[in-house]
Amino acid sequence: MHEDPAGTEAARWYRGRLVTGPFAPFDLAELALLEAETGLPLPVAYRAFLEVGGGRLEYAVHLPACAPEPLQSFNRLYRLGRDEHGEHGWGTLLGEYRRGEELWHEVFGHPGLLPVARNDGGDTLLIDLSPGAGGRLHAAVHGIPLAGYVTGNVRTEVAAGFDAYLDALVVDPEAAADVWAEAARKSPADAWRRSVEAWLDAGLPGWRGREWADARSA
């Protein structure tokens, strides 16, 4: 979770989840370009999320197939529209679709998969746009041949739709400790610190009693 350095709106709530910026205006022309390229409409629930600006979701989802690391985060959501250079580049939905269309078709065995997010390790979250799929979400997680990590590449279903994905998100306690260590340095009146506290209160009840919270959470 990162503070917005420009001092603009840094966080919003959507379906009970804290979404962090930067946020992007919803552009119908860009939506039309994306849907023309894929040949398929965006699922209603995912489109609704984009309509409120998109953003980052600093949460994890429980994926049993990824044991011994069942908590997986896909916090870097791709944006509708263009990048800072005015292109459909890295991190944009259309750019990521263009780069990965053949790859994801091969990996999952059918077309119509739109990558919508990733994490710092390059693991990818995708929405199935295929008719009849109901906007199901799938994940492609890379394995690491080390003890304590997912050792093989995993391809698994994540949720029945985007709203179901949001409902399944949880705060990872390890990530929460790191976020709080940064936020706690700020004044108790600081807007960003208050957002982090609200995120923890909602997603990790009792966090103030954890060892890493210490007296700075008072």
C-alpha angles and dihedrals in degrees: 000000000000133000116239103252093201091063092237124129105316103182144021134180120238123176090339095309126112110236118195127208169265089108125199129215112249107252117197091196091057090047089053091051092051095047092046090054095048094037088222135091122245115254112263095242094051092045089053089056091052091048091064092051106274113232137157127320111206095198139103133226127217112245113176091194089066096060131173081038101038094157107080127175128206097181101151102081117191118240132235109241132017138331128247089281093056092252136117089248138143113331096024120112095232094044093049091046092052093049096045108031096104093038095054091043088056096043097049099028100239140063129245099071117141118194108224106169146004140186132232090273093058096252110149137219116206137187120218107227094181116127109265094019093103093219094293117184124228133184134215109201124185119227126228117206094228132106113265094027136090099275101193134042110271129206111185143155112254107184142344091246143341096277089049088051091053091048091052096052119114136182111257106227093215092053090044091059091055094047092049092049088061098040094047091066089070129081115277086242094055112120094222093051090050090052091052091049090051090048091052095043090054099039105030110032113199093024091134088069094056119106094244093054094065124163095314090080092065 
